[in-house]
């Protein structure tokens, strides 16, 4: 789990640029089965709130906002993570990020766009 937290933190910090001046949207479980990291990100200057499904009839411009990370998959090259961020109806993007482990910890090598809405 500690590697999972470090990998997710690297994506949040390096790719999404979350921090004190750019707080993240709520964290939504993702993947099969649904998975969400349970890590202490406050030491990095941001904290995820849990995503709560909106009640029927809610304004989607206000309620369709989240970030999600699937459980990291590790191999001899590092780790791969599918992630997505949604800013509203028809305003989201999904990525597959490749990370590498080194002396400085986990770093994002690249994030390829998987889908755009």
Wavefront OBJ file of the C-alpha trace (Angstrom):
o trace
v 0.000 0.000 0.000
v 2.868 2.435 0.680
v 4.019 2.115 -2.946
v 0.428 2.706 -4.096
v 0.273 5.905 -2.039
v 3.629 7.153 -3.338
v 2.640 6.400 -6.949
v -0.730 8.174 -6.636
v 0.926 11.113 -4.857
v 3.426 11.476 -7.718
v 0.611 11.654 -10.292
v -1.393 14.083 -8.156
v 1.617 16.333 -7.598
v 3.430 16.106 -10.967
v 0.669 15.504 -13.507
v -2.395 17.193 -12.011
v -0.335 19.784 -10.096
v -2.470 19.438 -6.949
v -1.165 21.369 -3.969
v -2.026 24.227 -1.610
v -2.977 26.532 -4.491
v -4.730 23.865 -6.593
v -6.902 21.675 -4.395
v -8.185 18.498 -6.076
v -11.802 17.668 -6.823
v -13.378 14.819 -4.810
v -11.784 11.366 -5.107
v -13.962 8.737 -6.773
v -13.340 4.994 -6.626
v -12.405 3.552 -10.019
v -11.626 0.293 -11.774
v -12.817 -3.244 -11.279
v -13.365 -3.770 -8.447
v -13.783 -0.107 -7.489
v -10.604 1.065 -5.739
v -9.556 4.325 -4.127
v -6.269 5.033 -2.387
v -6.515 5.459 1.378
v -3.440 7.576 1.958
v -2.517 10.640 3.979
v -1.943 13.292 1.306
v -2.180 16.225 3.723
v 1.607 16.274 4.131
v 1.766 17.250 0.429
v -0.498 20.238 0.970
v -3.765 18.809 -0.323
v -6.462 16.407 0.778
v -9.019 14.501 -1.205
v -12.646 14.652 -0.168
v -14.640 11.530 -0.940
v -16.890 11.700 -3.991
v -20.560 11.392 -3.100
v -23.038 10.525 -5.838
v -25.345 13.503 -6.346
v -29.068 13.232 -5.662
v -31.294 12.824 -8.729
v -32.085 16.127 -10.398
v -28.876 17.843 -9.235
v -27.198 20.310 -11.559
v -24.448 18.237 -13.270
v -22.319 21.367 -13.745
v -21.899 21.387 -9.974
v -21.917 17.670 -9.169
v -20.010 15.946 -11.994
v -16.530 16.749 -10.686
v -14.018 14.159 -9.525
v -10.606 12.612 -9.930
v -10.063 8.850 -9.924
v -7.069 6.517 -9.911
v -7.132 2.802 -10.631
v -4.927 0.513 -8.568
v -1.318 0.747 -9.801
v 0.071 -2.179 -11.813
v 3.761 -2.855 -11.189
v 6.309 -4.391 -13.564
v 10.071 -4.397 -14.093
v 9.931 -0.883 -15.566
v 7.985 0.733 -12.694
v 4.232 1.227 -12.501
v 1.276 2.080 -14.723
v -1.890 3.795 -13.498
v -5.120 4.633 -15.294
v -6.513 7.928 -14.014
v -9.242 10.373 -14.961
v -10.406 13.827 -14.033
v -13.883 15.182 -14.707
v -14.701 18.893 -14.486
v -18.373 18.671 -15.476
v -20.710 17.169 -18.079
v -18.762 16.400 -21.258
v -15.625 17.849 -19.674
v -13.313 15.035 -18.668
v -10.108 13.326 -19.704
v -8.595 9.945 -18.972
v -4.886 9.098 -18.935
v -2.573 6.140 -18.596
v 0.477 7.229 -16.636
v 3.842 5.445 -16.558
v 5.920 5.997 -13.434
v 9.495 5.119 -12.551
v 11.041 4.431 -9.161
v 14.399 5.934 -8.328
v 16.502 7.430 -5.582
v 14.109 10.399 -5.307
v 11.065 8.098 -5.108
v 8.357 7.707 -7.734
v 8.278 10.103 -10.671
v 5.902 10.389 -13.609
v 7.536 9.459 -16.898
v 4.563 10.312 -19.103
v 0.783 10.336 -19.112
v -0.860 9.394 -22.408
v -4.390 10.585 -23.134
v -6.775 7.632 -23.260
v -10.082 9.438 -23.775
v -11.556 12.936 -23.856
v -15.181 13.977 -23.420
l 1 2 3 4 5 6 7 8 9 10 11 12 13 14 15 16 17 18 19 20 21 22 23 24 25 26 27 28 29 30 31 32 33 34 35 36 37 38 39 40 41 42 43 44 45 46 47 48 49 50 51 52 53 54 55 56 57 58 59 60 61 62 63 64 65 66 67 68 69 70 71 72 73 74 75 76 77 78 79 80 81 82 83 84 85 86 87 88 89 90 91 92 93 94 95 96 97 98 99 100 101 102 103 104 105 106 107 108 109 110 111 112 113 114 115 116 117
